[in-house]
Every structure is written in structure tokens, then in C-alpha cells.
Amino acid sequence: MNLATQTADPGPIPFFMAAAGGAYFLGMAYLLWFNPRGYGARLMRLWYSASPYRVPDGYGLIWRARLFAVMGFVGGVAAATISVLGFLGKFPPS
């Protein structure tokens, strides 16, 4: 018995969710990389205040924010790629 015939077709909903997730990740990457009005550094300070570690100085905080921005950019591009391929009907590749 084919497993694909037993499952329901969710339609385009997962690709809409991937598009929303990709937009979120790309937005966070922009916020952390370009640091408009200091929001990226404030967000990093907020994350560190919730952790048991010391908040690093401003210079280290900016570079750590940029590291998180790179990871967010990669995740956002991956989610957006899945979303676009899904809307074009080419995901999952067969």
C-alpha cells in the first residue's frame, strides 16, 4: 500500500507558513545586521539578560548580533526557497 495515498494533501498551507517564517527570519537578520536605531543591540541585550551569562560589552555585542544575523539570513533564504519552489509546484523534488 502506498503511504502517499493514505495521507491528506495539505495544499499550499505549508508553503504559506514557510513564506511567513522566511519573512520573519529575514526581518530579524536585517534588524540584527544593520542595527537600525540600536534595536539589534537592544534585542541582543534582552536575550542576554534572560541568560545566566554576563552581557558582553557593546563591541562584542554587535559582532555577536551579526553572527546571529548571518544565521537568520541563511534560514530565511532556505525557507523562502522552499516556499517559492512549493508555489511553483516543484517541491518536493521527484
N, CA, C and O atoms as a GROMACS GRO file, in nm:
protein
  376
    1MET      N    1   0.084  -0.117   0.000
    1MET     CA    2   0.000   0.000   0.000
    1MET      C    3   0.090   0.124   0.000
    1MET      O    4   0.188   0.132   0.073
    2ASN      N    5   0.054   0.219  -0.082
    2ASN     CA    6   0.132   0.342  -0.094
    2ASN      C    7   0.097   0.436   0.022
    2ASN      O    8  -0.020   0.466   0.045
    3LEU      N    9   0.198   0.481   0.092
    3LEU     CA   10   0.176   0.569   0.207
    3LEU      C   11   0.122   0.705   0.163
    3LEU      O   12   0.048   0.769   0.237
    4ALA      N   13   0.160   0.748   0.044
    4ALA     CA   14   0.115   0.879  -0.004
    4ALA      C   15  -0.036   0.884  -0.026
    4ALA      O   16  -0.096   0.990  -0.015
    5THR      N   17  -0.098   0.770  -0.055
    5THR     CA   18  -0.243   0.769  -0.074
    5THR      C   19  -0.316   0.772   0.058
    5THR      O   20  -0.436   0.802   0.061
    6GLN      N   21  -0.250   0.741   0.168
    6GLN     CA   22  -0.315   0.739   0.299
    6GLN      C   23  -0.317   0.877   0.364
    6GLN      O   24  -0.399   0.902   0.453
    7THR      N   25  -0.230   0.964   0.323
    7THR     CA   26  -0.221   1.095   0.388
    7THR      C   27  -0.301   1.197   0.309
    7THR      O   28  -0.318   1.185   0.188
    8ALA      N   29  -0.348   1.297   0.378
    8ALA     CA   30  -0.425   1.404   0.313
    8ALA      C   31  -0.328   1.503   0.249
    8ALA      O   32  -0.216   1.520   0.295
    9ASP      N   33  -0.374   1.566   0.144
    9ASP     CA   34  -0.294   1.668   0.078
    9ASP      C   35  -0.319   1.801   0.150
    9ASP      O   36  -0.431   1.851   0.147
   10PRO      N   37  -0.216   1.859   0.214
   10PRO     CA   38  -0.240   1.984   0.288
   10PRO      C   39  -0.253   2.106   0.198
   10PRO      O   40  -0.288   2.213   0.246
   11GLY      N   41  -0.225   2.091   0.070
   11GLY     CA   42  -0.237   2.204  -0.021
   11GLY      C   43  -0.121   2.302  -0.004
   11GLY      O   44  -0.010   2.262   0.030
   12PRO      N   45  -0.148   2.430  -0.026
   12PRO     CA   46  -0.040   2.529  -0.019
   12PRO      C   47  -0.012   2.583   0.122
   12PRO      O   48   0.074   2.670   0.138
   13ILE      N   49  -0.082   2.535   0.223
   13ILE     CA   50  -0.066   2.588   0.360
   13ILE      C   51   0.078   2.579   0.410
   13ILE      O   52   0.127   2.676   0.466
   14PRO      N   53   0.148   2.466   0.393
   14PRO     CA   54   0.287   2.463   0.441
   14PRO      C   55   0.377   2.564   0.371
   14PRO      O   56   0.474   2.612   0.430
   15PHE      N   57   0.346   2.596   0.247
   15PHE     CA   58   0.430   2.691   0.175
   15PHE      C   59   0.401   2.835   0.220
   15PHE      O   60   0.491   2.919   0.220
   16PHE      N   61   0.275   2.863   0.258
   16PHE     CA   62   0.245   2.993   0.319
   16PHE      C   63   0.318   3.006   0.453
   16PHE      O   64   0.369   3.113   0.486
   17MET      N   65   0.321   2.898   0.529
   17MET     CA   66   0.391   2.901   0.658
   17MET      C   67   0.541   2.919   0.637
   17MET      O   68   0.607   2.990   0.713
   18ALA      N   69   0.596   2.856   0.534
   18ALA     CA   70   0.738   2.874   0.503
   18ALA      C   71   0.766   3.017   0.460
   18ALA      O   72   0.871   3.072   0.492
   19ALA      N   73   0.673   3.077   0.386
   19ALA     CA   74   0.691   3.217   0.344
   19ALA      C   75   0.689   3.309   0.466
   19ALA      O   76   0.769   3.402   0.474
   20ALA      N   77   0.597   3.284   0.559
   20ALA     CA   78   0.592   3.367   0.680
   20ALA      C   79   0.717   3.348   0.765
   20ALA      O   80   0.772   3.446   0.817
   21GLY      N   81   0.764   3.226   0.778
   21GLY     CA   82   0.887   3.200   0.854
   21GLY      C   83   1.008   3.263   0.787
   21GLY      O   84   1.095   3.317   0.854
   22GLY      N   85   1.014   3.255   0.656
   22GLY     CA   86   1.125   3.317   0.584
   22GLY      C   87   1.125   3.467   0.600
   22GLY      O   88   1.231   3.528   0.616
   23ALA      N   89   1.006   3.529   0.596
   23ALA     CA   90   0.997   3.674   0.616
   23ALA      C   91   1.041   3.711   0.757
   23ALA      O   92   1.108   3.813   0.777
   24TYR      N   93   1.003   3.630   0.855
   24TYR     CA   94   1.044   3.657   0.994
   24TYR      C   95   1.197   3.648   1.008
   24TYR      O   96   1.259   3.738   1.065
   25PHE      N   97   1.255   3.542   0.957
   25PHE     CA   98   1.400   3.525   0.968
   25PHE      C   99   1.476   3.635   0.894
   25PHE      O  100   1.577   3.685   0.944
   26LEU      N  101   1.429   3.672   0.775
   26LEU     CA  102   1.496   3.779   0.701
   26LEU      C  103   1.479   3.913   0.771
   26LEU      O  104   1.571   3.995   0.771
   27GLY      N  105   1.364   3.936   0.830
   27GLY     CA  106   1.345   4.059   0.907
   27GLY      C  107   1.434   4.067   1.029
   27GLY      O  108   1.490   4.172   1.058
   28MET      N  109   1.448   3.955   1.100
   28MET     CA  110   1.538   3.952   1.216
   28MET      C  111   1.682   3.968   1.172
   28MET      O  112   1.761   4.034   1.240
   29ALA      N  113   1.718   3.909   1.059
   29ALA     CA  114   1.855   3.925   1.009
   29ALA      C  115   1.884   4.070   0.975
   29ALA      O  116   1.992   4.121   1.004
   30TYR      N  117   1.787   4.138   0.913
   30TYR     CA  118   1.805   4.280   0.883
   30TYR      C  119   1.821   4.360   1.012
   30TYR      O  120   1.909   4.446   1.022
   31LEU      N  121   1.735   4.332   1.109
   31LEU     CA  122   1.739   4.405   1.236
   31LEU      C  123   1.872   4.385   1.307
   31LEU      O  124   1.927   4.481   1.362
   32LEU      N  125   1.923   4.264   1.307
   32LEU     CA  126   2.047   4.237   1.379
   32LEU      C  127   2.170   4.284   1.302
   32LEU      O  128   2.269   4.324   1.363
   33TRP      N  129   2.168   4.280   1.169
   33TRP     CA  130   2.286   4.318   1.092
   33TRP      C  131   2.303   4.469   1.084
   33TRP      O  132   2.410   4.522   1.112
   34PHE      N  133   2.195   4.538   1.044
   34PHE     CA  134   2.206   4.682   1.021
   34PHE      C  135   2.183   4.764   1.148
   34PHE      O  136   2.219   4.882   1.152
   35ASN      N  137   2.124   4.705   1.250
   35ASN     CA  138   2.107   4.768   1.381
   35ASN      C  139   2.041   4.906   1.370
   35ASN      O  140   2.098   5.004   1.418
   36PRO      N  141   1.922   4.916   1.307
   36PRO     CA  142   1.861   5.048   1.294
   36PRO      C  143   1.817   5.101   1.430
   36PRO      O  144   1.748   5.032   1.506
   37ARG      N  145   1.856   5.224   1.462
   37ARG     CA  146   1.823   5.292   1.587
   37ARG      C  147   1.865   5.212   1.710
   37ARG      O  148   1.811   5.232   1.819
   38GLY      N  149   1.961   5.123   1.694
   38GLY     CA  150   2.012   5.046   1.806
   38GLY      C  151   1.924   4.929   1.848
   38GLY      O  152   1.947   4.869   1.953
   39TYR      N  153   1.823   4.896   1.766
   39TYR     CA  154   1.731   4.788   1.803
   39TYR      C  155   1.798   4.651   1.805
   39TYR      O  156   1.763   4.566   1.887
   40GLY      N  157   1.894   4.628   1.716
   40GLY     CA  158   1.961   4.499   1.714
   40GLY      C  159   2.041   4.476   1.841
   40GLY      O  160   2.038   4.366   1.898
   41ALA      N  161   2.113   4.578   1.887
   41ALA     CA  162   2.190   4.565   2.011
   41ALA      C  163   2.097   4.552   2.131
   41ALA      O  164   2.126   4.477   2.224
   42ARG      N  165   1.986   4.624   2.128
   42ARG     CA  166   1.889   4.611   2.238
   42ARG      C  167   1.831   4.470   2.245
   42ARG      O  168   1.813   4.414   2.353
   43LEU      N  169   1.802   4.414   2.128
   43LEU     CA  170   1.748   4.279   2.124
   43LEU      C  171   1.849   4.178   2.176
   43LEU      O  172   1.813   4.085   2.249
   44MET      N  173   1.976   4.194   2.140
   44MET     CA  174   2.079   4.104   2.191
   44MET      C  175   2.094   4.120   2.343
   44MET      O  176   2.112   4.020   2.413
   45ARG      N  177   2.088   4.244   2.393
   45ARG     CA  178   2.094   4.265   2.538
   45ARG      C  179   1.977   4.199   2.609
   45ARG      O  180   1.992   4.144   2.718
   46LEU      N  181   1.858   4.205   2.546
   46LEU     CA  182   1.740   4.141   2.604
   46LEU      C  183   1.760   3.990   2.611
   46LEU      O  184   1.727   3.928   2.712
   47TRP      N  185   1.813   3.929   2.504
   47TRP     CA  186   1.838   3.786   2.507
   47TRP      C  187   1.940   3.749   2.613
   47TRP      O  188   1.926   3.647   2.680
   48TYR      N  189   2.043   3.833   2.629
   48TYR     CA  190   2.145   3.803   2.729
   48TYR      C  191   2.094   3.826   2.871
   48TYR      O  192   2.139   3.758   2.964
   49SER      N  193   2.002   3.919   2.889
   49SER     CA  194   1.950   3.941   3.024
   49SER      C  195   1.866   3.823   3.070
   49SER      O  196   1.846   3.805   3.190
   50ALA      N  197   1.816   3.742   2.978
   50ALA     CA  198   1.740   3.624   3.012
   50ALA      C  199   1.829   3.501   3.032
   50ALA      O  200   1.780   3.394   3.068
   51SER      N  201   1.959   3.516   3.010
   51SER     CA  202   2.050   3.403   3.025
   51SER      C  203   2.139   3.424   3.148
   51SER      O  204   2.151   3.536   3.197
   52PRO      N  205   2.200   3.318   3.198
   52PRO     CA  206   2.284   3.333   3.317
   52PRO      C  207   2.422   3.391   3.287
   52PRO      O  208   2.503   3.405   3.379
   53TYR      N  209   2.451   3.426   3.163
   53TYR     CA  210   2.584   3.477   3.127
   53TYR      C  211   2.587   3.628   3.136
   53TYR      O  212   2.483   3.694   3.131
   54ARG      N  213   2.705   3.683   3.148
   54ARG     CA  214   2.721   3.828   3.152
   54ARG      C  215   2.693   3.888   3.015
   54ARG      O  216   2.718   3.826   2.912
   55VAL      N  217   2.641   4.009   3.017
   55VAL     CA  218   2.620   4.081   2.891
   55VAL      C  219   2.756   4.134   2.847
   55VAL      O  220   2.819   4.209   2.921
   56PRO      N  221   2.801   4.098   2.727
   56PRO     CA  222   2.931   4.147   2.680
   56PRO      C  223   2.927   4.296   2.651
   56PRO      O  224   2.820   4.357   2.647
   57ASP      N  225   3.042   4.354   2.632
   57ASP     CA  226   3.048   4.496   2.600
   57ASP      C  227   2.985   4.524   2.464
   57ASP      O  228   2.952   4.431   2.390
   58GLY      N  229   2.968   4.650   2.432
   58GLY     CA  230   2.898   4.688   2.309
   58GLY      C  231   2.962   4.636   2.183
   58GLY      O  232   2.893   4.595   2.091
   59TYR      N  233   3.096   4.638   2.177
   59TYR     CA  234   3.164   4.593   2.057
   59TYR      C  235   3.141   4.444   2.033
   59TYR      O  236   3.111   4.403   1.921
   60GLY      N  237   3.154   4.363   2.138
   60GLY     CA  238   3.130   4.219   2.125
   60GLY      C  239   2.984   4.188   2.097
   60GLY      O  240   2.952   4.090   2.029
   61LEU      N  241   2.896   4.273   2.149
   61LEU     CA  242   2.754   4.253   2.128
   61LEU      C  243   2.716   4.273   1.980
   61LEU      O  244   2.634   4.199   1.926
   62ILE      N  245   2.778   4.372   1.918
   62ILE     CA  246   2.748   4.397   1.776
   62ILE      C  247   2.795   4.280   1.690
   62ILE      O  248   2.724   4.238   1.600
   63TRP      N  249   2.914   4.228   1.717
   63TRP     CA  250   2.963   4.117   1.635
   63TRP      C  251   2.884   3.990   1.659
   63TRP      O  252   2.864   3.911   1.568
   64ARG      N  253   2.840   3.971   1.782
   64ARG     CA  254   2.756   3.854   1.809
   64ARG      C  255   2.621   3.870   1.741
   64ARG      O  256   2.564   3.772   1.693
   65ALA      N  257   2.569   3.990   1.737
   65ALA     CA  258   2.443   4.015   1.666
   65ALA      C  259   2.460   3.988   1.518
   65ALA      O  260   2.369   3.935   1.454
   66ARG      N  261   2.575   4.024   1.463
   66ARG     CA  262   2.598   3.998   1.320
   66ARG      C  263   2.609   3.850   1.291
   66ARG      O  264   2.568   3.804   1.184
   67LEU      N  265   2.664   3.774   1.384
   67LEU     CA  266   2.668   3.628   1.368
   67LEU      C  267   2.528   3.570   1.364
   67LEU      O  268   2.497   3.486   1.280
   68PHE      N  269   2.442   3.616   1.455
   68PHE     CA  270   2.303   3.572   1.455
   68PHE      C  271   2.232   3.617   1.327
   68PHE      O  272   2.145   3.548   1.276
   69ALA      N  273   2.269   3.734   1.276
   69ALA     CA  274   2.209   3.784   1.153
   69ALA      C  275   2.243   3.694   1.035
   69ALA      O  276   2.158   3.668   0.950
   70VAL      N  277   2.366   3.648   1.028
   70VAL     CA  278   2.406   3.558   0.919
   70VAL      C  279   2.326   3.428   0.927
   70VAL      O  280   2.280   3.376   0.825
   71MET      N  281   2.311   3.375   1.048
   71MET     CA  282   2.232   3.252   1.063
   71MET      C  283   2.085   3.276   1.025
   71MET      O  284   2.022   3.191   0.963
   72GLY      N  285   2.032   3.392   1.063
   72GLY     CA  286   1.894   3.425   1.026
   72GLY      C  287   1.877   3.442   0.877
   72GLY      O  288   1.775   3.403   0.820
   73PHE      N  289   1.978   3.502   0.812
   73PHE     CA  290   1.972   3.518   0.668
   73PHE      C  291   1.972   3.383   0.597
   73PHE      O  292   1.895   3.362   0.504
   74VAL      N  293   2.058   3.292   0.642
   74VAL     CA  294   2.062   3.159   0.580
   74VAL      C  295   1.930   3.085   0.601
   74VAL      O  296   1.878   3.024   0.508
   75GLY      N  297   1.877   3.091   0.722
   75GLY     CA  298   1.748   3.026   0.748
   75GLY      C  299   1.634   3.089   0.670
   75GLY      O  300   1.546   3.018   0.620
   76GLY      N  301   1.635   3.222   0.658
   76GLY     CA  302   1.531   3.290   0.583
   76GLY      C  303   1.535   3.259   0.435
   76GLY      O  304   1.431   3.241   0.372
   77VAL      N  305   1.655   3.252   0.380
   77VAL     CA  306   1.668   3.219   0.238
   77VAL      C  307   1.625   3.075   0.213
   77VAL      O  308   1.562   3.045   0.112
   78ALA      N  309   1.659   2.985   0.305
   78ALA     CA  310   1.618   2.845   0.289
   78ALA      C  311   1.466   2.832   0.294
   78ALA      O  312   1.407   2.761   0.212
   79ALA      N  313   1.402   2.900   0.388
   79ALA     CA  314   1.256   2.893   0.398
   79ALA      C  315   1.190   2.959   0.277
   79ALA      O  316   1.090   2.908   0.226
   80ALA      N  317   1.244   3.069   0.232
   80ALA     CA  318   1.187   3.136   0.115
   80ALA      C  319   1.204   3.050  -0.011
   80ALA      O  320   1.116   3.048  -0.097
   81THR      N  321   1.316   2.981  -0.022
   81THR     CA  322   1.337   2.893  -0.137
   81THR      C  323   1.235   2.779  -0.138
   81THR      O  324   1.178   2.748  -0.243
   82ILE      N  325   1.212   2.719  -0.023
   82ILE     CA  326   1.113   2.612  -0.015
   82ILE      C  327   0.975   2.666  -0.049
   82ILE      O  328   0.897   2.600  -0.118
   83SER      N  329   0.945   2.785  -0.001
   83SER     CA  330   0.815   2.846  -0.029
   83SER      C  331   0.795   2.871  -0.179
   83SER      O  332   0.691   2.837  -0.235
   84VAL      N  333   0.894   2.931  -0.242
   84VAL     CA  334   0.882   2.962  -0.385
   84VAL      C  335   0.873   2.834  -0.467
   84VAL      O  336   0.791   2.824  -0.558
   85LEU      N  337   0.957   2.736  -0.436
   85LEU     CA  338   0.951   2.610  -0.510
   85LEU      C  339   0.817   2.540  -0.488
   85LEU      O  340   0.765   2.477  -0.580
   86GLY      N  341   0.763   2.550  -0.369
   86GLY     CA  342   0.632   2.490  -0.342
   86GLY      C  343   0.521   2.556  -0.420
   86GLY      O  344   0.433   2.489  -0.474
   87PHE      N  345   0.525   2.690  -0.428
   87PHE     CA  346   0.422   2.761  -0.504
   87PHE      C  347   0.433   2.732  -0.654
   87PHE      O  348   0.334   2.735  -0.726
   88LEU      N  349   0.554   2.704  -0.700
   88LEU     CA  350   0.572   2.670  -0.841
   88LEU      C  351   0.542   2.523  -0.870
   88LEU      O  352   0.541   2.482  -0.986
   89GLY      N  353   0.519   2.445  -0.766
   89GLY     CA  354   0.488   2.304  -0.783
   89GLY      C  355   0.610   2.216  -0.804
   89GLY      O  356   0.598   2.105  -0.857
   90LYS      N  357   0.726   2.263  -0.765
   90LYS     CA  358   0.849   2.186  -0.786
   90LYS      C  359   0.907   2.134  -0.655
   90LYS      O  360   1.021   2.088  -0.654
   91PHE      N  361   0.832   2.141  -0.545
   91PHE     CA  362   0.881   2.089  -0.416
   91PHE      C  363   0.775   1.996  -0.361
   91PHE      O  364   0.657   2.031  -0.363
   92PRO      N  365   0.812   1.881  -0.313
   92PRO     CA  366   0.945   1.822  -0.306
   92PRO      C  367   0.989   1.772  -0.443
   92PRO      O  368   0.908   1.726  -0.523
   93PRO      N  369   1.119   1.781  -0.467
   93PRO     CA  370   1.168   1.735  -0.599
   93PRO      C  371   1.150   1.586  -0.613
   93PRO      O  372   1.170   1.509  -0.519
   94SER      N  373   1.112   1.545  -0.731
   94SER     CA  374   1.090   1.400  -0.753
   94SER      C  375   1.167   1.351  -0.873
   94SER      O  376   1.161   1.233  -0.906
   0.00000   0.00000   0.00000
